[in-house]
Amino acid sequence: MALKKPAPAVAKPAAKAPAAKSAAPAAKAKSPAAPPAPPQATISLKQVAAELAEAHELERRDAEALLGEMVEVLVAHLRKGDRLRLGGLGILQVKDSPARAGRNPATGEQIQIAAKRKIMFRPAKDLKDALTG
């Protein structure tokens, strides 16, 4: 994969400085709000495989291969329309969504929305309890 070279820097004309105000604006009183939430971490399948390999004294590549094959098996069963129950995690299943009429929100024009298959996940009670406390 070829990397693009950065575009050469183009000198821009200096921006005009805003006119100084005669008096500083009064500081607005902010209500005490909750601090922003830290960014959510994204964990990859390779990271999960590395954790499993360390916990079970396996080679990392063997754990990655095992998880990769597990995903392939799950996808194959979902394509067939099977319902998958993963103990402690939940249930995965495919549901068919029929074609329906809808509207384009920008123009209000009526459009036809095609039928599709959706993947539904219903979390297990154990998972819900673990997350809610």
C-alpha positions in Angstrom: 0.0 0.0 0.0 1.5 3.3 -1.1 1.6 6.1 1.3 0.5 9.6 0.2 3.1 12.3 0.5 1.9 15.3 2.5 0.9 18.3 0.4 3.4 21.1 0.4 2.7 23.9 2.9 1.1 26.9 1.3 1.7 30.3 3.0 -1.6 31.8 4.0 -2.0 35.5 4.5 -1.8 36.6 8.1 -5.2 36.7 9.7 -6.3 40.1 11.2 -6.2 40.2 14.9 -9.6 40.8 16.5 -10.2 44.3 17.8 -9.5 44.5 21.5 -12.6 45.1 23.6 -12.6 48.0 26.0 -13.8 45.9 29.0 -13.4 42.2 29.7 -16.7 40.4 29.6 -18.0 39.2 33.0 -17.1 35.6 33.7 -20.1 33.4 33.3 -20.9 31.2 36.3 -20.9 27.6 35.2 -22.9 25.1 37.1 -20.9 22.2 38.4 -21.3 19.5 35.8 -20.0 15.9 35.8 -16.5 15.6 34.2 -16.6 14.3 30.6 -16.4 10.6 30.3 -13.0 9.2 29.3 -12.9 7.9 25.7 -14.1 4.3 25.4 -11.4 1.8 24.7 -11.8 -0.5 21.7 -10.5 -4.0 22.2 -9.6 -6.1 19.1 -9.8 -9.8 18.7 -6.0 -10.0 18.7 -5.9 -8.3 22.1 -8.5 -10.8 23.5 -6.4 -13.7 22.0 -3.3 -12.3 23.7 -5.1 -12.2 27.1 -6.4 -15.7 26.6 -3.0 -17.0 25.5 -1.3 -15.5 28.6 -4.0 -16.8 31.0 -3.9 -20.4 29.6 -0.2 -20.6 28.7 -0.9 -20.9 24.9 1.0 -19.5 22.0 -0.5 -16.2 20.9 -0.9 -17.3 17.3 -2.7 -20.4 18.4 -5.2 -18.4 20.5 -5.7 -16.0 17.5 -6.3 -18.9 15.2 -8.8 -20.4 17.6 -10.7 -17.2 18.0 -10.7 -16.5 14.2 -12.1 -20.0 13.6 -14.7 -19.4 16.3 -15.9 -16.3 14.5 -16.1 -18.1 11.2 -18.2 -20.9 12.8 -20.5 -18.3 14.4 -20.9 -16.5 11.0 -21.7 -19.7 9.2 -24.4 -20.6 11.7 -25.9 -17.1 11.5 -26.0 -17.3 7.7 -28.0 -20.5 7.9 -30.4 -18.8 10.3 -29.5 -20.6 13.4 -29.9 -19.1 16.8 -26.7 -19.0 18.9 -26.7 -19.1 22.7 -23.4 -18.2 24.2 -23.6 -19.0 27.9 -23.0 -16.0 30.1 -22.9 -13.6 27.1 -26.3 -13.8 25.3 -28.2 -14.9 22.3 -27.4 -14.0 18.7 -29.9 -14.5 15.9 -30.8 -13.2 12.5 -34.3 -11.6 12.0 -35.7 -10.7 8.6 -37.0 -7.2 8.3 -39.7 -6.8 5.6 -39.6 -4.1 2.9 -41.4 -1.0 3.9 -42.2 2.6 2.8 -40.2 5.4 4.3 -39.4 9.1 3.8 -36.3 10.9 2.8 -35.8 13.3 5.8 -34.2 16.0 3.6 -36.8 16.2 0.9 -39.9 14.5 2.4 -40.1 12.3 -0.7 -41.5 8.8 -0.1 -39.0 6.0 -0.7 -39.1 2.2 -0.6 -36.8 0.6 2.0 -35.6 -2.8 0.9 -36.0 -6.0 3.0 -32.9 -7.0 4.9 -31.6 -9.3 7.5 -30.7 -7.9 10.9 -28.5 -9.4 13.6 -30.2 -9.3 17.0 -28.4 -9.7 20.3 -30.1 -10.3 23.5 -27.8 -10.2 26.5 -27.8 -12.9 29.1 -29.0 -12.2 32.6 -25.5 -12.8 33.9 -24.1 -10.2 31.6 -26.8 -7.7 32.6 -26.1 -8.3 36.3 -22.4 -7.9 35.8 -22.7 -4.6 34.1 -25.4 -3.0 36.4 -23.9 -4.1 39.6 
